[in-house]
Amino acid sequence: MKVNREANLEANIHISGSVSFATHQSRLEKELKRPPTFQELFDKTHKKKETDQYISDRAREVAESYSQQMTEKYAGEEEQP
């Protein structure tokens, strides 16, 4: 493991493996029959399938922060990106 990765173990963790995010997005779009939101794609690549829990505290914090920011930005609007 490189020194850079050892310094912060939670920095770049995801569960998408060697599958690109574009491929995950395309698959999720077919599954949902619409383009996925950023939150849906993030959850797909950062949550465990078995428990539906985020793979790290950092991933959970990012998701919560994004959700809060979108709620504040789009309060009162029908749809969020």
PyMOL Python script that loads the backbone (N, CA, C, O; Angstrom):
from pymol import cmd

cmd.read_pdbstr("""\
ATOM      1  N   MET A   1       0.855  -1.181   0.000  1.00  0.00           N
ATOM      2  CA  MET A   1       0.000   0.000   0.000  1.00  0.00           C
ATOM      3  C   MET A   1       0.898   1.240   0.000  1.00  0.00           C
ATOM      4  O   MET A   1       1.905   1.288   0.706  1.00  0.00           O
ATOM      5  N   LYS A   2       0.533   2.207  -0.774  1.00  0.00           N
ATOM      6  CA  LYS A   2       1.335   3.422  -0.862  1.00  0.00           C
ATOM      7  C   LYS A   2       1.198   4.253   0.411  1.00  0.00           C
ATOM      8  O   LYS A   2       0.183   4.194   1.105  1.00  0.00           O
ATOM      9  N   VAL A   3       2.224   5.014   0.695  1.00  0.00           N
ATOM     10  CA  VAL A   3       2.245   5.858   1.885  1.00  0.00           C
ATOM     11  C   VAL A   3       1.063   6.820   1.870  1.00  0.00           C
ATOM     12  O   VAL A   3       0.454   7.067   2.911  1.00  0.00           O
ATOM     13  N   ASN A   4       0.741   7.353   0.728  1.00  0.00           N
ATOM     14  CA  ASN A   4      -0.361   8.296   0.594  1.00  0.00           C
ATOM     15  C   ASN A   4      -1.672   7.693   1.094  1.00  0.00           C
ATOM     16  O   ASN A   4      -2.430   8.353   1.806  1.00  0.00           O
ATOM     17  N   ARG A   5      -1.936   6.464   0.730  1.00  0.00           N
ATOM     18  CA  ARG A   5      -3.175   5.800   1.148  1.00  0.00           C
ATOM     19  C   ARG A   5      -3.148   5.436   2.625  1.00  0.00           C
ATOM     20  O   ARG A   5      -4.181   5.451   3.295  1.00  0.00           O
ATOM     21  N   GLU A   6      -1.969   5.110   3.125  1.00  0.00           N
ATOM     22  CA  GLU A   6      -1.847   4.734   4.527  1.00  0.00           C
ATOM     23  C   GLU A   6      -2.104   5.916   5.455  1.00  0.00           C
ATOM     24  O   GLU A   6      -2.521   5.727   6.598  1.00  0.00           O
ATOM     25  N   ALA A   7      -1.861   7.111   4.980  1.00  0.00           N
ATOM     26  CA  ALA A   7      -2.021   8.306   5.811  1.00  0.00           C
ATOM     27  C   ALA A   7      -3.471   8.527   6.214  1.00  0.00           C
ATOM     28  O   ALA A   7      -3.740   8.973   7.329  1.00  0.00           O
ATOM     29  N   ASN A   8      -4.408   8.222   5.325  1.00  0.00           N
ATOM     30  CA  ASN A   8      -5.824   8.434   5.611  1.00  0.00           C
ATOM     31  C   ASN A   8      -6.618   7.294   4.983  1.00  0.00           C
ATOM     32  O   ASN A   8      -6.974   7.352   3.806  1.00  0.00           O
ATOM     33  N   LEU A   9      -6.887   6.278   5.757  1.00  0.00           N
ATOM     34  CA  LEU A   9      -7.512   5.067   5.232  1.00  0.00           C
ATOM     35  C   LEU A   9      -8.923   5.276   4.704  1.00  0.00           C
ATOM     36  O   LEU A   9      -9.360   4.524   3.833  1.00  0.00           O
ATOM     37  N   GLU A  10      -9.650   6.271   5.199  1.00  0.00           N
ATOM     38  CA  GLU A  10     -11.027   6.492   4.762  1.00  0.00           C
ATOM     39  C   GLU A  10     -11.140   7.476   3.601  1.00  0.00           C
ATOM     40  O   GLU A  10     -12.247   7.718   3.118  1.00  0.00           O
ATOM     41  N   ALA A  11     -10.064   8.034   3.153  1.00  0.00           N
ATOM     42  CA  ALA A  11     -10.113   9.122   2.177  1.00  0.00           C
ATOM     43  C   ALA A  11     -10.758   8.742   0.852  1.00  0.00           C
ATOM     44  O   ALA A  11     -11.575   9.504   0.333  1.00  0.00           O
ATOM     45  N   ASN A  12     -10.421   7.603   0.298  1.00  0.00           N
ATOM     46  CA  ASN A  12     -10.881   7.265  -1.044  1.00  0.00           C
ATOM     47  C   ASN A  12     -11.544   5.897  -1.121  1.00  0.00           C
ATOM     48  O   ASN A  12     -11.377   5.186  -2.112  1.00  0.00           O
ATOM     49  N   ILE A  13     -12.271   5.529  -0.122  1.00  0.00           N
ATOM     50  CA  ILE A  13     -12.889   4.211  -0.099  1.00  0.00           C
ATOM     51  C   ILE A  13     -14.237   4.239  -0.805  1.00  0.00           C
ATOM     52  O   ILE A  13     -15.063   5.124  -0.578  1.00  0.00           O
ATOM     53  N   HIS A  14     -14.438   3.248  -1.667  1.00  0.00           N
ATOM     54  CA  HIS A  14     -15.738   3.041  -2.304  1.00  0.00           C
ATOM     55  C   HIS A  14     -15.857   1.556  -2.596  1.00  0.00           C
ATOM     56  O   HIS A  14     -14.877   0.822  -2.467  1.00  0.00           O
ATOM     57  N   ILE A  15     -17.022   1.108  -2.981  1.00  0.00           N
ATOM     58  CA  ILE A  15     -17.222  -0.318  -3.218  1.00  0.00           C
ATOM     59  C   ILE A  15     -17.482  -0.630  -4.681  1.00  0.00           C
ATOM     60  O   ILE A  15     -18.015  -1.692  -5.004  1.00  0.00           O
ATOM     61  N   SER A  16     -17.111   0.279  -5.567  1.00  0.00           N
ATOM     62  CA  SER A  16     -17.397   0.070  -6.984  1.00  0.00           C
ATOM     63  C   SER A  16     -16.386  -0.842  -7.660  1.00  0.00           C
ATOM     64  O   SER A  16     -16.589  -1.239  -8.807  1.00  0.00           O
ATOM     65  N   GLY A  17     -15.309  -1.181  -6.979  1.00  0.00           N
ATOM     66  CA  GLY A  17     -14.316  -2.071  -7.565  1.00  0.00           C
ATOM     67  C   GLY A  17     -13.706  -1.476  -8.815  1.00  0.00           C
ATOM     68  O   GLY A  17     -13.420  -0.280  -8.870  1.00  0.00           O
ATOM     69  N   SER A  18     -13.506  -2.322  -9.826  1.00  0.00           N
ATOM     70  CA  SER A  18     -12.896  -1.844 -11.066  1.00  0.00           C
ATOM     71  C   SER A  18     -13.925  -1.287 -12.039  1.00  0.00           C
ATOM     72  O   SER A  18     -13.571  -0.853 -13.135  1.00  0.00           O
ATOM     73  N   VAL A  19     -15.184  -1.294 -11.652  1.00  0.00           N
ATOM     74  CA  VAL A  19     -16.254  -0.765 -12.497  1.00  0.00           C
ATOM     75  C   VAL A  19     -16.255   0.759 -12.380  1.00  0.00           C
ATOM     76  O   VAL A  19     -16.263   1.299 -11.274  1.00  0.00           O
ATOM     77  N   SER A  20     -16.248   1.441 -13.509  1.00  0.00           N
ATOM     78  CA  SER A  20     -16.198   2.906 -13.492  1.00  0.00           C
ATOM     79  C   SER A  20     -17.504   3.496 -12.962  1.00  0.00           C
ATOM     80  O   SER A  20     -18.549   2.845 -12.970  1.00  0.00           O
ATOM     81  N   PHE A  21     -17.420   4.730 -12.506  1.00  0.00           N
ATOM     82  CA  PHE A  21     -18.621   5.410 -12.028  1.00  0.00           C
ATOM     83  C   PHE A  21     -19.594   5.642 -13.176  1.00  0.00           C
ATOM     84  O   PHE A  21     -20.809   5.628 -12.977  1.00  0.00           O
ATOM     85  N   ALA A  22     -19.062   5.856 -14.380  1.00  0.00           N
ATOM     86  CA  ALA A  22     -19.929   6.027 -15.555  1.00  0.00           C
ATOM     87  C   ALA A  22     -20.738   4.759 -15.818  1.00  0.00           C
ATOM     88  O   ALA A  22     -21.913   4.832 -16.178  1.00  0.00           O
ATOM     89  N   THR A  23     -20.112   3.608 -15.639  1.00  0.00           N
ATOM     90  CA  THR A  23     -20.816   2.337 -15.820  1.00  0.00           C
ATOM     91  C   THR A  23     -21.868   2.154 -14.738  1.00  0.00           C
ATOM     92  O   THR A  23     -22.987   1.724 -15.022  1.00  0.00           O
ATOM     93  N   HIS A  24     -21.516   2.476 -13.505  1.00  0.00           N
ATOM     94  CA  HIS A  24     -22.501   2.400 -12.419  1.00  0.00           C
ATOM     95  C   HIS A  24     -23.680   3.323 -12.704  1.00  0.00           C
ATOM     96  O   HIS A  24     -24.832   2.955 -12.475  1.00  0.00           O
ATOM     97  N   GLN A  25     -23.391   4.512 -13.201  1.00  0.00           N
ATOM     98  CA  GLN A  25     -24.447   5.473 -13.514  1.00  0.00           C
ATOM     99  C   GLN A  25     -25.350   4.926 -14.612  1.00  0.00           C
ATOM    100  O   GLN A  25     -26.573   5.030 -14.518  1.00  0.00           O
ATOM    101  N   SER A  26     -24.763   4.350 -15.641  1.00  0.00           N
ATOM    102  CA  SER A  26     -25.537   3.789 -16.748  1.00  0.00           C
ATOM    103  C   SER A  26     -26.424   2.640 -16.273  1.00  0.00           C
ATOM    104  O   SER A  26     -27.594   2.558 -16.648  1.00  0.00           O
ATOM    105  N   ARG A  27     -25.868   1.760 -15.453  1.00  0.00           N
ATOM    106  CA  ARG A  27     -26.644   0.626 -14.925  1.00  0.00           C
ATOM    107  C   ARG A  27     -27.787   1.099 -14.034  1.00  0.00           C
ATOM    108  O   ARG A  27     -28.900   0.579 -14.108  1.00  0.00           O
ATOM    109  N   LEU A  28     -27.505   2.079 -13.202  1.00  0.00           N
ATOM    110  CA  LEU A  28     -28.524   2.606 -12.303  1.00  0.00           C
ATOM    111  C   LEU A  28     -29.619   3.315 -13.093  1.00  0.00           C
ATOM    112  O   LEU A  28     -30.792   3.249 -12.727  1.00  0.00           O
ATOM    113  N   GLU A  29     -29.244   3.986 -14.163  1.00  0.00           N
ATOM    114  CA  GLU A  29     -30.227   4.657 -15.016  1.00  0.00           C
ATOM    115  C   GLU A  29     -31.175   3.635 -15.650  1.00  0.00           C
ATOM    116  O   GLU A  29     -32.379   3.876 -15.736  1.00  0.00           O
ATOM    117  N   LYS A  30     -30.642   2.509 -16.088  1.00  0.00           N
ATOM    118  CA  LYS A  30     -31.487   1.450 -16.657  1.00  0.00           C
ATOM    119  C   LYS A  30     -32.413   0.865 -15.593  1.00  0.00           C
ATOM    120  O   LYS A  30     -33.583   0.589 -15.857  1.00  0.00           O
ATOM    121  N   GLU A  31     -31.881   0.681 -14.399  1.00  0.00           N
ATOM    122  CA  GLU A  31     -32.658   0.123 -13.290  1.00  0.00           C
ATOM    123  C   GLU A  31     -33.792   1.060 -12.875  1.00  0.00           C
ATOM    124  O   GLU A  31     -34.915   0.615 -12.640  1.00  0.00           O
ATOM    125  N   LEU A  32     -33.495   2.356 -12.786  1.00  0.00           N
ATOM    126  CA  LEU A  32     -34.477   3.340 -12.321  1.00  0.00           C
ATOM    127  C   LEU A  32     -35.362   3.879 -13.444  1.00  0.00           C
ATOM    128  O   LEU A  32     -36.399   4.491 -13.190  1.00  0.00           O
ATOM    129  N   LYS A  33     -34.937   3.643 -14.692  1.00  0.00           N
ATOM    130  CA  LYS A  33     -35.634   4.161 -15.881  1.00  0.00           C
ATOM    131  C   LYS A  33     -35.660   5.696 -15.899  1.00  0.00           C
ATOM    132  O   LYS A  33     -36.605   6.315 -16.387  1.00  0.00           O
ATOM    133  N   ARG A  34     -34.593   6.285 -15.351  1.00  0.00           N
ATOM    134  CA  ARG A  34     -34.379   7.728 -15.349  1.00  0.00           C
ATOM    135  C   ARG A  34     -32.938   7.961 -14.893  1.00  0.00           C
ATOM    136  O   ARG A  34     -32.334   7.083 -14.277  1.00  0.00           O
ATOM    137  N   PRO A  35     -32.393   9.124 -15.188  1.00  0.00           N
ATOM    138  CA  PRO A  35     -31.032   9.403 -14.713  1.00  0.00           C
ATOM    139  C   PRO A  35     -30.987   9.427 -13.180  1.00  0.00           C
ATOM    140  O   PRO A  35     -31.848  10.042 -12.550  1.00  0.00           O
ATOM    141  N   PRO A  36     -30.001   8.769 -12.580  1.00  0.00           N
ATOM    142  CA  PRO A  36     -29.900   8.785 -11.118  1.00  0.00           C
ATOM    143  C   PRO A  36     -29.402  10.134 -10.614  1.00  0.00           C
ATOM    144  O   PRO A  36     -28.672  10.839 -11.311  1.00  0.00           O
ATOM    145  N   THR A  37     -29.800  10.477  -9.416  1.00  0.00           N
ATOM    146  CA  THR A  37     -29.280  11.690  -8.785  1.00  0.00           C
ATOM    147  C   THR A  37     -27.865  11.403  -8.288  1.00  0.00           C
ATOM    148  O   THR A  37     -27.445  10.249  -8.202  1.00  0.00           O
ATOM    149  N   PHE A  38     -27.147  12.459  -7.967  1.00  0.00           N
ATOM    150  CA  PHE A  38     -25.814  12.281  -7.407  1.00  0.00           C
ATOM    151  C   PHE A  38     -25.897  11.443  -6.129  1.00  0.00           C
ATOM    152  O   PHE A  38     -25.067  10.562  -5.904  1.00  0.00           O
ATOM    153  N   GLN A  39     -26.892  11.719  -5.303  1.00  0.00           N
ATOM    154  CA  GLN A  39     -27.055  11.002  -4.037  1.00  0.00           C
ATOM    155  C   GLN A  39     -27.268   9.511  -4.275  1.00  0.00           C
ATOM    156  O   GLN A  39     -26.687   8.686  -3.570  1.00  0.00           O
ATOM    157  N   GLU A  40     -28.084   9.160  -5.250  1.00  0.00           N
ATOM    158  CA  GLU A  40     -28.339   7.748  -5.555  1.00  0.00           C
ATOM    159  C   GLU A  40     -27.069   7.052  -6.037  1.00  0.00           C
ATOM    160  O   GLU A  40     -26.800   5.917  -5.644  1.00  0.00           O
ATOM    161  N   LEU A  41     -26.295   7.714  -6.874  1.00  0.00           N
ATOM    162  CA  LEU A  41     -25.051   7.135  -7.369  1.00  0.00           C
ATOM    163  C   LEU A  41     -24.028   7.013  -6.244  1.00  0.00           C
ATOM    164  O   LEU A  41     -23.326   6.007  -6.145  1.00  0.00           O
ATOM    165  N   PHE A  42     -23.946   8.028  -5.406  1.00  0.00           N
ATOM    166  CA  PHE A  42     -23.025   7.986  -4.270  1.00  0.00           C
ATOM    167  C   PHE A  42     -23.394   6.830  -3.345  1.00  0.00           C
ATOM    168  O   PHE A  42     -22.524   6.074  -2.912  1.00  0.00           O
ATOM    169  N   ASP A  43     -24.684   6.694  -3.044  1.00  0.00           N
ATOM    170  CA  ASP A  43     -25.129   5.605  -2.171  1.00  0.00           C
ATOM    171  C   ASP A  43     -24.809   4.245  -2.778  1.00  0.00           C
ATOM    172  O   ASP A  43     -24.393   3.330  -2.067  1.00  0.00           O
ATOM    173  N   LYS A  44     -24.998   4.110  -4.073  1.00  0.00           N
ATOM    174  CA  LYS A  44     -24.737   2.838  -4.756  1.00  0.00           C
ATOM    175  C   LYS A  44     -23.268   2.445  -4.639  1.00  0.00           C
ATOM    176  O   LYS A  44     -22.951   1.259  -4.552  1.00  0.00           O
ATOM    177  N   THR A  45     -22.380   3.417  -4.637  1.00  0.00           N
ATOM    178  CA  THR A  45     -20.949   3.131  -4.611  1.00  0.00           C
ATOM    179  C   THR A  45     -20.307   3.278  -3.232  1.00  0.00           C
ATOM    180  O   THR A  45     -19.108   3.041  -3.084  1.00  0.00           O
ATOM    181  N   HIS A  46     -21.087   3.665  -2.223  1.00  0.00           N
ATOM    182  CA  HIS A  46     -20.523   3.862  -0.891  1.00  0.00           C
ATOM    183  C   HIS A  46     -21.325   3.212   0.237  1.00  0.00           C
ATOM    184  O   HIS A  46     -21.050   3.460   1.411  1.00  0.00           O
ATOM    185  N   LYS A  47     -22.306   2.389  -0.107  1.00  0.00           N
ATOM    186  CA  LYS A  47     -23.080   1.670   0.912  1.00  0.00           C
ATOM    187  C   LYS A  47     -22.949   0.164   0.703  1.00  0.00           C
ATOM    188  O   LYS A  47     -22.870  -0.321  -0.426  1.00  0.00           O
ATOM    189  N   LYS A  48     -22.928  -0.557   1.817  1.00  0.00           N
ATOM    190  CA  LYS A  48     -22.905  -2.016   1.741  1.00  0.00           C
ATOM    191  C   LYS A  48     -24.288  -2.517   1.354  1.00  0.00           C
ATOM    192  O   LYS A  48     -25.294  -2.039   1.879  1.00  0.00           O
ATOM    193  N   LYS A  49     -24.341  -3.466   0.450  1.00  0.00           N
ATOM    194  CA  LYS A  49     -25.624  -3.996  -0.006  1.00  0.00           C
ATOM    195  C   LYS A  49     -26.370  -4.714   1.117  1.00  0.00           C
ATOM    196  O   LYS A  49     -27.586  -4.578   1.253  1.00  0.00           O
ATOM    197  N   GLU A  50     -25.637  -5.470   1.911  1.00  0.00           N
ATOM    198  CA  GLU A  50     -26.262  -6.299   2.948  1.00  0.00           C
ATOM    199  C   GLU A  50     -26.907  -5.477   4.057  1.00  0.00           C
ATOM    200  O   GLU A  50     -27.990  -5.813   4.536  1.00  0.00           O
ATOM    201  N   THR A  51     -26.243  -4.407   4.459  1.00  0.00           N
ATOM    202  CA  THR A  51     -26.712  -3.644   5.622  1.00  0.00           C
ATOM    203  C   THR A  51     -27.270  -2.275   5.266  1.00  0.00           C
ATOM    204  O   THR A  51     -27.898  -1.628   6.105  1.00  0.00           O
ATOM    205  N   ASP A  52     -27.053  -1.825   4.038  1.00  0.00           N
ATOM    206  CA  ASP A  52     -27.477  -0.499   3.587  1.00  0.00           C
ATOM    207  C   ASP A  52     -26.849   0.603   4.442  1.00  0.00           C
ATOM    208  O   ASP A  52     -27.423   1.681   4.599  1.00  0.00           O
ATOM    209  N   GLN A  53     -25.662   0.323   4.994  1.00  0.00           N
ATOM    210  CA  GLN A  53     -24.936   1.316   5.784  1.00  0.00           C
ATOM    211  C   GLN A  53     -23.723   1.787   5.000  1.00  0.00           C
ATOM    212  O   GLN A  53     -23.157   1.037   4.205  1.00  0.00           O
ATOM    213  N   TYR A  54     -23.328   3.028   5.226  1.00  0.00           N
ATOM    214  CA  TYR A  54     -22.154   3.560   4.551  1.00  0.00           C
ATOM    215  C   TYR A  54     -20.914   2.792   4.973  1.00  0.00           C
ATOM    216  O   TYR A  54     -20.825   2.300   6.098  1.00  0.00           O
ATOM    217  N   ILE A  55     -19.959   2.696   4.057  1.00  0.00           N
ATOM    218  CA  ILE A  55     -18.769   1.897   4.310  1.00  0.00           C
ATOM    219  C   ILE A  55     -17.792   2.564   5.269  1.00  0.00           C
ATOM    220  O   ILE A  55     -16.880   1.913   5.780  1.00  0.00           O
ATOM    221  N   SER A  56     -17.977   3.857   5.516  1.00  0.00           N
ATOM    222  CA  SER A  56     -17.108   4.560   6.459  1.00  0.00           C
ATOM    223  C   SER A  56     -17.852   5.765   7.031  1.00  0.00           C
ATOM    224  O   SER A  56     -18.859   6.215   6.485  1.00  0.00           O
ATOM    225  N   ASP A  57     -17.334   6.262   8.125  1.00  0.00           N
ATOM    226  CA  ASP A  57     -17.911   7.473   8.717  1.00  0.00           C
ATOM    227  C   ASP A  57     -17.766   8.647   7.759  1.00  0.00           C
ATOM    228  O   ASP A  57     -18.657   9.491   7.665  1.00  0.00           O
ATOM    229  N   ARG A  58     -16.657   8.698   7.057  1.00  0.00           N
ATOM    230  CA  ARG A  58     -16.415   9.789   6.107  1.00  0.00           C
ATOM    231  C   ARG A  58     -17.457   9.772   4.989  1.00  0.00           C
ATOM    232  O   ARG A  58     -17.973  10.825   4.615  1.00  0.00           O
ATOM    233  N   ALA A  59     -17.771   8.606   4.458  1.00  0.00           N
ATOM    234  CA  ALA A  59     -18.780   8.498   3.397  1.00  0.00           C
ATOM    235  C   ALA A  59     -20.143   8.960   3.909  1.00  0.00           C
ATOM    236  O   ALA A  59     -20.871   9.658   3.204  1.00  0.00           O
ATOM    237  N   ARG A  60     -20.483   8.572   5.127  1.00  0.00           N
ATOM    238  CA  ARG A  60     -21.753   8.996   5.727  1.00  0.00           C
ATOM    239  C   ARG A  60     -21.790  10.508   5.897  1.00  0.00           C
ATOM    240  O   ARG A  60     -22.803  11.144   5.605  1.00  0.00           O
ATOM    241  N   GLU A  61     -20.691  11.086   6.367  1.00  0.00           N
ATOM    242  CA  GLU A  61     -20.623  12.536   6.565  1.00  0.00           C
ATOM    243  C   GLU A  61     -20.772  13.289   5.247  1.00  0.00           C
ATOM    244  O   GLU A  61     -21.455  14.312   5.191  1.00  0.00           O
ATOM    245  N   VAL A  62     -20.145  12.793   4.196  1.00  0.00           N
ATOM    246  CA  VAL A  62     -20.251  13.433   2.878  1.00  0.00           C
ATOM    247  C   VAL A  62     -21.695  13.383   2.396  1.00  0.00           C
ATOM    248  O   VAL A  62     -22.221  14.382   1.906  1.00  0.00           O
ATOM    249  N   ALA A  63     -22.338  12.226   2.530  1.00  0.00           N
ATOM    250  CA  ALA A  63     -23.727  12.069   2.093  1.00  0.00           C
ATOM    251  C   ALA A  63     -24.664  12.985   2.881  1.00  0.00           C
ATOM    252  O   ALA A  63     -25.547  13.618   2.302  1.00  0.00           O
ATOM    253  N   GLU A  64     -24.476  13.053   4.183  1.00  0.00           N
ATOM    254  CA  GLU A  64     -25.320  13.912   5.015  1.00  0.00           C
ATOM    255  C   GLU A  64     -25.109  15.385   4.674  1.00  0.00           C
ATOM    256  O   GLU A  64     -26.070  16.152   4.606  1.00  0.00           O
ATOM    257  N   SER A  65     -23.867  15.777   4.462  1.00  0.00           N
ATOM    258  CA  SER A  65     -23.557  17.162   4.114  1.00  0.00           C
ATOM    259  C   SER A  65     -24.175  17.529   2.769  1.00  0.00           C
ATOM    260  O   SER A  65     -24.757  18.604   2.625  1.00  0.00           O
ATOM    261  N   TYR A  66     -24.052  16.648   1.792  1.00  0.00           N
ATOM    262  CA  TYR A  66     -24.631  16.894   0.468  1.00  0.00           C
ATOM    263  C   TYR A  66     -26.143  17.030   0.569  1.00  0.00           C
ATOM    264  O   TYR A  66     -26.730  17.948  -0.003  1.00  0.00           O
ATOM    265  N   SER A  67     -26.766  16.121   1.292  1.00  0.00           N
ATOM    266  CA  SER A  67     -28.216  16.142   1.441  1.00  0.00           C
ATOM    267  C   SER A  67     -28.677  17.447   2.090  1.00  0.00           C
ATOM    268  O   SER A  67     -29.653  18.054   1.651  1.00  0.00           O
ATOM    269  N   GLN A  68     -27.976  17.866   3.124  1.00  0.00           N
ATOM    270  CA  GLN A  68     -28.324  19.110   3.816  1.00  0.00           C
ATOM    271  C   GLN A  68     -28.161  20.314   2.889  1.00  0.00           C
ATOM    272  O   GLN A  68     -29.017  21.198   2.861  1.00  0.00           O
ATOM    273  N   GLN A  69     -27.076  20.348   2.139  1.00  0.00           N
ATOM    274  CA  GLN A  69     -26.843  21.469   1.222  1.00  0.00           C
ATOM    275  C   GLN A  69     -27.901  21.525   0.126  1.00  0.00           C
ATOM    276  O   GLN A  69     -28.355  22.610  -0.236  1.00  0.00           O
ATOM    277  N   MET A  70     -28.293  20.387  -0.399  1.00  0.00           N
ATOM    278  CA  MET A  70     -29.312  20.357  -1.446  1.00  0.00           C
ATOM    279  C   MET A  70     -30.676  20.776  -0.889  1.00  0.00           C
ATOM    280  O   MET A  70     -31.445  21.461  -1.564  1.00  0.00           O
ATOM    281  N   THR A  71     -30.965  20.364   0.334  1.00  0.00           N
ATOM    282  CA  THR A  71     -32.220  20.750   0.972  1.00  0.00           C
ATOM    283  C   THR A  71     -32.272  22.264   1.151  1.00  0.00           C
ATOM    284  O   THR A  71     -33.290  22.896   0.867  1.00  0.00           O
ATOM    285  N   GLU A  72     -31.171  22.837   1.622  1.00  0.00           N
ATOM    286  CA  GLU A  72     -31.117  24.287   1.811  1.00  0.00           C
ATOM    287  C   GLU A  72     -31.200  25.030   0.481  1.00  0.00           C
ATOM    288  O   GLU A  72     -31.898  26.039   0.375  1.00  0.00           O
ATOM    289  N   LYS A  73     -30.501  24.542  -0.520  1.00  0.00           N
ATOM    290  CA  LYS A  73     -30.454  25.217  -1.817  1.00  0.00           C
ATOM    291  C   LYS A  73     -31.776  25.137  -2.562  1.00  0.00           C
ATOM    292  O   LYS A  73     -32.191  26.104  -3.201  1.00  0.00           O
ATOM    293  N   TYR A  74     -32.441  23.988  -2.483  1.00  0.00           N
ATOM    294  CA  TYR A  74     -33.653  23.774  -3.269  1.00  0.00           C
ATOM    295  C   TYR A  74     -34.915  23.718  -2.421  1.00  0.00           C
ATOM    296  O   TYR A  74     -35.918  23.149  -2.851  1.00  0.00           O
ATOM    297  N   ALA A  75     -34.886  24.286  -1.246  1.00  0.00           N
ATOM    298  CA  ALA A  75     -36.059  24.296  -0.368  1.00  0.00           C
ATOM    299  C   ALA A  75     -37.246  24.899  -1.107  1.00  0.00           C
ATOM    300  O   ALA A  75     -37.157  25.996  -1.660  1.00  0.00           O
ATOM    301  N   GLY A  76     -38.348  24.178  -1.110  1.00  0.00           N
ATOM    302  CA  GLY A  76     -39.563  24.665  -1.744  1.00  0.00           C
ATOM    303  C   GLY A  76     -39.698  24.293  -3.204  1.00  0.00           C
ATOM    304  O   GLY A  76     -40.760  24.501  -3.791  1.00  0.00           O
ATOM    305  N   GLU A  77     -38.653  23.747  -3.810  1.00  0.00           N
ATOM    306  CA  GLU A  77     -38.737  23.334  -5.210  1.00  0.00           C
ATOM    307  C   GLU A  77     -39.161  21.876  -5.295  1.00  0.00           C
ATOM    308  O   GLU A  77     -38.993  21.116  -4.342  1.00  0.00           O
ATOM    309  N   GLU A  78     -39.704  21.497  -6.422  1.00  0.00           N
ATOM    310  CA  GLU A  78     -40.220  20.143  -6.630  1.00  0.00           C
ATOM    311  C   GLU A  78     -39.128  19.080  -6.624  1.00  0.00           C
ATOM    312  O   GLU A  78     -39.254  18.057  -5.952  1.00  0.00           O
ATOM    313  N   GLU A  79     -38.052  19.325  -7.377  1.00  0.00           N
ATOM    314  CA  GLU A  79     -37.067  18.284  -7.616  1.00  0.00           C
ATOM    315  C   GLU A  79     -35.665  18.785  -7.325  1.00  0.00           C
ATOM    316  O   GLU A  79     -35.333  19.937  -7.604  1.00  0.00           O
ATOM    317  N   GLN A  80     -34.843  17.904  -6.758  1.00  0.00           N
ATOM    318  CA  GLN A  80     -33.449  18.220  -6.498  1.00  0.00           C
ATOM    319  C   GLN A  80     -32.582  17.424  -7.462  1.00  0.00           C
ATOM    320  O   GLN A  80     -32.959  16.320  -7.856  1.00  0.00           O
ATOM    321  N   PRO A  81     -31.412  17.967  -7.854  1.00  0.00           N
ATOM    322  CA  PRO A  81     -30.514  17.218  -8.753  1.00  0.00           C
ATOM    323  C   PRO A  81     -29.849  16.066  -8.043  1.00  0.00           C
ATOM    324  O   PRO A  81     -29.066  15.336  -8.650  1.00  0.00           O
TER     325      PRO A  81
END
""", "prot")
cmd.dss("prot")
cmd.show_as("cartoon", "prot")
cmd.util.cbc("prot")
cmd.orient("prot")
